[in-house]
C-alpha cells in the first residue's frame, strides 16, 4: 500500500509531462504537414539534379 504513495504522484507527473510535450508540439506546428514527408519519398529528385547541372554549366 505504501508503494502507491510513490507510484500515483509519479504517474500523474509523467502524464502531465506528456501533456505538456504534446501541447508544445501543437504550438510549434510540429503536426502542420503530415502528408508532406509521406509523399516526398514517392517523388524522384533526379529532375531537380538535372536542372541544377544545366544551370551550373
DSSP file (Angstrom, degrees, kcal/mol; ACC not computed):
  #  RESIDUE AA STRUCTURE BP1 BP2  ACC     N-H-->O    O-->H-N    N-H-->O    O-->H-N    TCO  KAPPA ALPHA  PHI   PSI    X-CA   Y-CA   Z-CA
    1    1 A X    >>        0   0    0      0, 0.0     3,-0.8     0, 0.0     4,-0.6   0.000 360.0 360.0 360.0 -34.4    0.0    0.0    0.0
    2    2 A X  H >>  +     0   0    0      1,-0.2     3,-0.5     2,-0.2     4,-0.5   0.749 360.0  67.4 -71.7 -20.1    2.8    2.4    0.7
    3    3 A X  H >> S+     0   0    0      1,-0.2     4,-2.4     2,-0.2     3,-0.9   0.827  92.0  61.0 -65.9 -30.4    4.1    1.8   -2.8
    4    4 A X  H <> S+     0   0    0     -3,-0.8     4,-2.1     1,-0.2     5,-0.3   0.789  92.0  65.9 -66.1 -27.4    1.0    3.6   -4.1
    5    5 A X  H << S+     0   0    0     -4,-0.6     4,-0.4    -3,-0.5    -1,-0.2   0.791 112.7  33.4 -65.1 -25.9    2.1    6.7   -2.3
    6    6 A X  H <X S+     0   0    0     -3,-0.9     4,-1.5    -4,-0.5    -2,-0.2   0.821 118.1  51.3 -93.3 -39.7    5.1    6.9   -4.6
    7    7 A X  H  X S+     0   0    0     -4,-2.4     4,-2.6     1,-0.2     5,-0.2   0.867 103.8  55.5 -72.4 -37.5    3.6    5.5   -7.8
    8    8 A X  H  X S+     0   0    0     -4,-2.1     4,-2.4     2,-0.2     5,-0.2   0.945 110.6  43.4 -65.3 -48.6    0.5    7.7   -8.1
    9    9 A X  H  > S+     0   0    0     -4,-0.4     4,-2.4    -5,-0.3    -1,-0.2   0.888 114.6  51.5 -64.1 -35.3    2.4   11.0   -8.0
   10   10 A X  H  X S+     0   0    0     -4,-1.5     4,-2.5     2,-0.2    -2,-0.2   0.924 111.0  47.7 -64.5 -43.2    5.0    9.7  -10.4
   11   11 A X  H  X S+     0   0    0     -4,-2.6     4,-2.2     2,-0.2    -2,-0.2   0.898 112.7  48.6 -64.6 -41.0    2.2    8.6  -12.8
   12   12 A X  H  X S+     0   0    0     -4,-2.4     4,-2.3     2,-0.2    -1,-0.2   0.899 111.6  50.0 -65.7 -40.0    0.5   11.9  -12.5
   13   13 A X  H  X S+     0   0    0     -4,-2.4     4,-2.5     2,-0.2    -2,-0.2   0.920 111.6  47.4 -64.5 -44.3    3.8   13.8  -13.1
   14   14 A X  H  X S+     0   0    0     -4,-2.5     4,-2.3     2,-0.2    -2,-0.2   0.877 112.1  50.5 -66.0 -37.4    4.6   11.7  -16.2
   15   15 A X  H  X S+     0   0    0     -4,-2.2     4,-2.1     2,-0.2    -2,-0.2   0.916 112.1  46.9 -65.1 -42.7    1.1   12.2  -17.6
   16   16 A X  H  X S+     0   0    0     -4,-2.3     4,-2.5     2,-0.2    -2,-0.2   0.889 111.0  52.5 -65.3 -39.6    1.4   15.9  -17.1
   17   17 A X  H  X S+     0   0    0     -4,-2.5     4,-2.2     2,-0.2    -2,-0.2   0.902 109.7  48.8 -63.0 -41.5    4.8   15.9  -18.7
   18   18 A X  H  X S+     0   0    0     -4,-2.3     4,-2.2     2,-0.2    -2,-0.2   0.887 111.0  50.3 -64.7 -39.4    3.4   14.1  -21.7
   19   19 A X  H  X S+     0   0    0     -4,-2.1     4,-2.5     2,-0.2    -2,-0.2   0.905 110.4  49.3 -65.4 -41.7    0.5   16.5  -22.0
   20   20 A X  H  X S+     0   0    0     -4,-2.5     4,-2.3     2,-0.2    -2,-0.2   0.910 111.2  49.7 -63.8 -41.9    2.9   19.5  -21.8
   21   21 A X  H  X S+     0   0    0     -4,-2.2     4,-2.1     2,-0.2    -2,-0.2   0.895 111.7  49.0 -64.0 -39.7    5.1   17.9  -24.5
   22   22 A X  H  X S+     0   0    0     -4,-2.2     4,-2.0     2,-0.2    -2,-0.2   0.914 111.6  47.8 -65.8 -43.5    2.0   17.4  -26.7
   23   23 A X  H  X S+     0   0    0     -4,-2.5     4,-2.4     1,-0.2    -2,-0.2   0.874 110.7  52.3 -66.8 -36.1    0.8   20.9  -26.3
   24   24 A X  H  X S+     0   0    0     -4,-2.3     4,-2.0     2,-0.2    -1,-0.2   0.912 108.3  51.4 -63.2 -41.6    4.3   22.2  -27.1
   25   25 A X  H  <>S+     0   0    0     -4,-2.1     5,-2.6     1,-0.2     6,-0.4   0.881 111.7  46.7 -64.3 -38.0    4.3   20.2  -30.3
   26   26 A X  H ><5S+     0   0    0     -4,-2.0     3,-1.4     3,-0.2    -1,-0.2   0.912 111.3  51.6 -68.1 -42.0    1.0   21.6  -31.3
   27   27 A X  H 3<5S+     0   0    0     -4,-2.4    -2,-0.2     1,-0.3    -1,-0.2   0.845 110.0  48.5 -65.5 -33.9    2.0   25.2  -30.5
   28   28 A X  T 3<5S-     0   0    0     -4,-2.0    -1,-0.3    -5,-0.1    -2,-0.2   0.176 115.4-113.7 -94.7  18.5    5.2   24.9  -32.6
   29   29 A X  T X 5 +     0   0    0     -3,-1.4     3,-1.0     1,-0.1     4,-0.3   0.831  63.9 149.4  58.1  39.6    3.4   23.4  -35.6
   30   30 A X  T 3 <S+     0   0    0     -5,-2.6     3,-0.2     1,-0.2    -4,-0.2   0.744  76.0  45.2 -71.2 -22.7    5.0   20.0  -35.5
   31   31 A X  T 3  S+     0   0    0     -6,-0.4     3,-0.4     1,-0.1    -1,-0.2   0.063  81.6 108.6-106.7  22.8    1.8   18.5  -36.9
   32   32 A X  S <  S+     0   0    0     -3,-1.0     2,-0.6     1,-0.3    -1,-0.1   0.931  85.0  27.0 -68.9 -47.4    1.3   21.1  -39.6
   33   33 A X     >  +     0   0    0     -4,-0.3     4,-0.6    -3,-0.2    -1,-0.3  -0.772  63.2 159.1-122.9  85.2    2.2   19.0  -42.7
   34   34 A X  H  > S+     0   0    0     -2,-0.6     4,-0.6    -3,-0.4    -1,-0.2   0.807  78.2  45.9 -76.9 -29.7    1.5   15.3  -42.1
   35   35 A X  H  > S+     0   0    0      1,-0.2     4,-2.2     2,-0.1     5,-0.2   0.644  94.9  77.4 -89.1 -14.9    1.3   14.3  -45.7
   36   36 A X  H  > S+     0   0    0      1,-0.2     4,-1.8     2,-0.2    -1,-0.2   0.942  98.0  40.7 -62.3 -50.8    4.4   16.1  -46.9
   37   37 A X  H  X S+     0   0    0     -4,-0.6     4,-0.8     1,-0.2    -1,-0.2   0.854 114.9  53.7 -67.7 -33.9    7.0   13.7  -45.6
   38   38 A X  H  < S+     0   0    0     -4,-0.6     4,-0.2     1,-0.2    -1,-0.2   0.869 115.1  38.6 -69.9 -35.3    5.0   10.7  -46.7
   39   39 A X  H >X S+     0   0    0     -4,-2.2     3,-1.0     1,-0.2     4,-0.7   0.715 102.1  72.0 -88.1 -20.3    4.6   11.9  -50.3
   40   40 A X  H >< S+     0   0    0     -4,-1.8     3,-0.6     1,-0.3    -1,-0.2   0.820  92.3  58.0 -63.6 -30.2    8.1   13.3  -50.6
   41   41 A X  T 3< S+     0   0    0     -4,-0.8    -1,-0.3     1,-0.2    -2,-0.2   0.729  99.9  59.1 -72.5 -20.4    9.5    9.8  -50.7
   42   42 A X  T <4 S+     0   0    0     -3,-1.0     2,-0.3    -4,-0.2    -1,-0.2   0.719  92.3  78.4 -81.1 -21.4    7.4    9.0  -53.7
   43   43 A X  S << S-     0   0    0     -4,-0.7     2,-0.4    -3,-0.6     0, 0.0  -0.695  78.4-127.9 -95.9 142.1    8.9   11.7  -55.9
   44   44 A X        -     0   0    0     -2,-0.3     3,-0.5     1,-0.1     4,-0.2  -0.704   7.4-156.9 -89.2 133.7   12.2   11.3  -57.6
   45   45 A X  S  > S+     0   0    0     -2,-0.4     4,-1.7     1,-0.2     3,-0.3   0.356  71.2  97.9 -91.0   6.3   14.7   14.2  -57.1
   46   46 A X  H  > S+     0   0    0      1,-0.2     4,-2.6     2,-0.2     5,-0.2   0.844  77.9  58.8 -63.6 -33.0   16.7   13.4  -60.3
   47   47 A X  H  > S+     0   0    0     -3,-0.5     4,-1.8     1,-0.2    -1,-0.2   0.893 106.6  47.8 -63.3 -38.8   14.8   16.1  -62.2
   48   48 A X  H  > S+     0   0    0     -3,-0.3     4,-1.9    -4,-0.2    -1,-0.2   0.875 111.2  50.7 -68.7 -37.3   16.0   18.7  -59.7
   49   49 A X  H  X S+     0   0    0     -4,-1.7     4,-1.8     2,-0.2    -2,-0.2   0.903 110.2  49.3 -67.3 -40.9   19.6   17.4  -60.0
   50   50 A X  H  X S+     0   0    0     -4,-2.6     4,-1.8     1,-0.2    -1,-0.2   0.884 109.9  51.9 -64.9 -38.1   19.5   17.6  -63.8
   51   51 A X  H  X S+     0   0    0     -4,-1.8     4,-1.9     1,-0.2    -1,-0.2   0.899 108.8  50.5 -65.3 -40.4   18.1   21.1  -63.7
   52   52 A X  H  X S+     0   0    0     -4,-1.9     4,-1.7     1,-0.2    -1,-0.2   0.855 107.8  53.2 -66.9 -34.5   21.0   22.2  -61.3
   53   53 A X  H  X S+     0   0    0     -4,-1.8     4,-1.8     2,-0.2    -1,-0.2   0.896 109.1  49.1 -66.7 -39.1   23.6   20.7  -63.7
   54   54 A X  H  < S+     0   0    0     -4,-1.8    -2,-0.2     1,-0.2    -1,-0.2   0.871 111.5  49.6 -68.5 -36.1   22.2   22.7  -66.6
   55   55 A X  H  < S+     0   0    0     -4,-1.9    -1,-0.2     1,-0.2    -2,-0.2   0.834 111.8  49.0 -71.4 -31.1   22.2   25.9  -64.6
   56   56 A X  H  <        0   0    0     -4,-1.7    -2,-0.2    -5,-0.1    -1,-0.2   0.851 360.0 360.0 -77.4 -35.2   25.8   25.3  -63.5
   57   57 A X     <        0   0    0     -4,-1.8    -2,-0.2    -5,-0.1    -3,-0.2   0.415 360.0 360.0-131.3 360.0   27.4   24.6  -66.8
